[in-house]
Amino acid sequence: MKKNVKTKKTKFLSHNVEYFSSGKTLDALMNSKFAEGDEPFFKSRENAIEFLDVMLEHKFFHRARKVPVYPEGKLKANEKEIVKEDKPDKTKSDSDNVNTQSASEDVPKSKDKRKRKIRLDMHSEQVFVDGSEAYVWIYDPIPIHYWIFGLILLLGAILICLFPLWPPFLRKGVYYLSVLAAGFLVFILALVVIRFIVFIIVYLASLSKLHFWIFPNLTEDVGFLASFWPLYEAKYENEAQTEKKMKRKKKDKESDNEDDIPDIIPLEPETIENIKEHDDSMILRKRESDNKKSSESSHSESESEASRSSTGKDFEIVDPNDV
């Protein structure tokens, strides 16, 4: 089913996924060998739906909801075309206007169908339904060649561990290969140093006008063979070009410095006086509020002390006759 049913690629929750249509999947199953013969596995379309519903329960795929995505610019352009084409022409008759309007409506619709993109979202009802519903594949089997490469790596690791048991000629061959690999690495490092020394000598001798590199792609992120080609590269720069580069660097530095300096707005003396008066009034208000709070707290303390009895206790036993 995964191989024979056609799938499409789209995004689902910021992931690239493959999805298939339920109707086309049922058609493929009913036309397959499982629906043929005297005792077919799928006797009817309902049996195939039940089987796919069981697969959905076992998390082979899940149901998704299609959400069309329209770019804003293209929608506006289509709307403008519709408005322009829907305007009636005075020279033509009413029947001609109706025909042109219907034709103009069909054109943008066909364009929208061709250019429409679909984004998927999770569906609340996870049930297999016949129709044009979208179902996203979760089942992703590991290809066979992955298992083959893993087996080769495992056997190679075992052979390396059994190196002391190798025959003498194989051990000598591995030794010579390791020496060649180390020599190649030393050669590459020496080549990098030599090309840099040659560049400095040519650069100073030409008064910073000639840029000469041996193997210019040697330290670039390219393939093995591409790093040794071309053999050399030479660039000659005039005084005008060097001056332009220096000016660009100066402009970039100046722009960076301007961005770092904050904008300072000068204040008038009247605004400064207003700010001072506002600060003074705020300080006075704060002092008054503090004084009020202190007076209220002292008054409450005096009342609590007066309410206490002379015995120094918070309550006193009184006879009912005295009351």
ABEGO torsion letter per residue (X at the ends): XAAABBBBBBBBGGBBBBBBBAAAAAAAAAABAAABEABBABABAAAAAAAAAAAAAAGABBBBBBBBBBBAAAAAAAAAAAAAAABBBAABBAAAAAAAAAAAAAAAAAAAAAABBBBBBBBABBBBBBEABBBBBABBBBBAAAAAAAAAAAAAAAAAAAAAABBAAAAAAAAAAAAAAAAAAAAAAAAAAAAAAAAAAAAAAAGGABBBBBGAAAABBBBAAAAAOBABBBBBBBAAAAAAAAAAAAAAAAAAAAAABBBBBBBBAAAAAAAAAAAAAAAAAAAAAAAAAAAAAAAAAAAAAAABBAAGBABBBBBAAAX
